[in-house]
Amino acid sequence: MSAETYRDAWGIPHLRADSAAGLARAQGRVTARDRAWQLEVERHRAQGTSASFLGPEALSWDRLARRARLADTARRCFTALERQDPETAAWVRAYVDGVNEGLTTGEPAPEFARTGLAPGRWEPWTPLGVWLATHILFAGFPAKLWREHIAAHLGPEAVALFAADGPGTAGSNGWLVSGGRTTTGHALIAGDPHRFIEEPGVYQQIHLSCPEFDVVGLAVPGVPGIAHFGHTGTVAWAITNAMADYQDLYRERLRRTGAGVEALGPDGTWHRAARHSERIDVAGEETVEVEVIETGRGPVIAGGPEGLDDGTPAALSLRYPPRVTADLGFGALLPLLRARTVADVDRALDAWTEPVNVVQAADTGGGLLHRVAGRVPVRPEANGLRPVPAWEPGHEWTGWHTPPRAGLTHGVAVMANQRGPATPLGVEFAPPHRADRITALLAGRERWSASDMPTIHTDTHLASATPLLAHIKRLTTATTQTTGTTPTTGTTPTTQTTGTAPLTQTTGAAPGTTPLTPEAAALGARLLAWDRRMDADSTDAAAYAAVRAAVVRRLAAHPALAPAAAPPAYPEVLQPWLALVPRVAYALEHLLRADDLYGIDRAATVRAALEEVAADPPAGTWGDTHRLAPWRALPDATAPAREPGLSGDHDCVLCTSPVPGLTDRAARGPAARYVWDLADRQNSRWVVPHGASGAPGSAHRRDQQALWLTGELVPVVTDFTRLTKESDD
């Protein structure tokens, strides 16, 4: 087999081979060369061995990976793939062969020397393990623990109050514009996946070409092909997180016997559970032993026969589709690469398993597709809300939902994790602000071109500011009526109604009679005149964020809510879903609008926050504190001393997510941006937060960041005559 590697001006790999298997091998090899350390980290995460070199901070993840049986599930899925789809299994093996070749050639990344590691050998199932480890938390099953936790502390009505996109949930923007709404008469697909920003990035720009297909797209390092975002020349596709619920938690009753562990089943009898022990090496500390138990429902991920770490008599098992079916959906990957029409994409996605996505696709013949892809079990409604008792009948899986489909409205389809085609399959969805804003922007002009799309990618309007500004308006109005004076800010306060409810709506809390101080009244008037754009250079956005954070902190500390701050005794890796301050932050709209919030005087809370910020206002702009916070497995001496400031916010289309009340820094944001043009693929555009290479010292380590920050995109090049040849193999 022969393969050639080319690079464009941005160091993006363009691979050409004489067969699909040869191309997979070349993809594995170039990924290992560009992302050797990243692949090593992902391999260890899939195996639950990352604490061996990352230290105690990685131990909680390793425990979850071991107890959830991620590596074992990947092995099972690959064994089944070999039996049911030998061509795809051989293709995955070819990729793994390429990874192993690439890891043993050239200079090893310096991180290996720093940690004393040598590049480890990949097994045929390792890419499946990487996929599982990357997505096991995508369905947000810890949210079921949160619902149970908040209901226990505040009552069942609290579940709806706190229903919002949680801090650990990843999402995306995606929109499809039909040919009738474009300047070329051919469709456009654009968007940006929102994930934790890692360095190197979680997506790899790549071009794969062989006699069977020629595809550009965003690959997941460690996984062959192009799964989520691709363009074959005649058809393109992209995904967003459907926010479906396809994993269940079961409360288990376990007991030890002379022969091992037994679990009480729904038939009222005790059944033998699989059990063994594993050891986890931890850098700088003693080796830790973990007990791995699996019942008829699934692996036990928390607790055991003796209960949780705090002695609470509880154990939780996790049931997730690949563990049940031994199918991870890799059978969809080759058909996606070979797709020529939306009908081909549609058929390929019938094999998709997880994560469950909303897919948008278009082809050069005018075909359009908007559907859900993935496997969601049919089971009782209670399973989707919180952990259910394993010993009671009626909580079994009884089949699989047929993935819903949807059409276009006025020539467009928008999906931003809001309630949409996947509504029957989920419980909680993202607030509608991003989807509504994208829809409104698309309606603002009749025809769109690929070059127009960054104006949508980078929109910073914050519709979710409405409830807090409504409280501020009532306070400033009450102050004006009491004092007979109008605060002076240099601008005239205006009621904002841009696509959202007006500020004069009912908030459920009457303002107090105590007037604001002149400084707080002036700050309130200034915020009412603000254009609601979370721009990095905006001092008004900084002031709004400071008031919002103060409100969040005060609400979370209120005696009525504070009891929910007590962390449950669940594994540390699940705690981001269970922390009160982030939950208050992301549910702030609901909490401020509710008819009653456990007797909390929200007007007084907002007044106190205004007074606090007015007395010590932010010294600079939003971008001074709202800075990128990328995750790196190891500290990087070449990283900027001060990460760049960002525009955007959690509910903006430009979704750069702080955690109000805790930090303005953004660990989540657009992990890539793309525009797929069906009129001419070479008119497509893309960008990633850092660069194409993860190799220290590479000119392409961070060369796209400046463009990513400003919303600019890199040209997609598919003409090999315009590329630089790197090697022959």
Secondary structure, 3 states (H helix, E strand, C coil): CCEEEEECCCCCEEEEECCHHHHHHHHHHHHHHHCHHHHHHHHHHHHCCCHHHHCHHHHHHHHHHHHCCHHHHHHHHHHHHHHHCHHHHHHHHHHHHHHHHHHCCCCCCHHHHHHCCCCCCCCCCHHHHHHHHHHCCCCCCHHHHHHHHHHHHHCCCHHHHCCCCCCCCCEEEEEEECHHHECCCCCEEEEEEEEECECCCCCEEEEEEECCEEEEEEECCCCCCCCCEEECCCEEEEEEECCCCCCEEEECCEEEECCEEEEECCCCCEEEEEEEEEEECCCCCCCEEEEEEECCCCEEEEECCCCCCCCCCCEEEEECHHHHHCCCCHHHHHHHHHCCCHHHHHHHHCCCCCCCEEEEEEECCCCEEEEEECCCECCCHHHHCCCEECCCCCCCCCCECCCCECCCECCEEEECCCCCCCHHHCCCCCCCHHHHHHHHHHHCCCCECHHHCHHHHCCCECHHHHHHHHHHHHHHHHHHHHHCCCCCCCCCCCCCCCCCCCCCCCCCCCCCCCCCCHHHHHHHHHHHHCCCECCCCCHHHHHHHHHHHHHHHHHHHCCCCHHHHCCCCCCHHHHHHCCHHHHHHHCHHHHHHCCCCCCCCHHHHHHHHHHHHHHCCCCCCHHHHCEECCECCCCCCCCCCCCCECCCCCCCCCCCEEECCCEEEEEEEECCEEEEECCCHHHCEEECCCCCCCCCCCCCCCCCHHHHHHCCCEECCCCHHHCEEEEEC
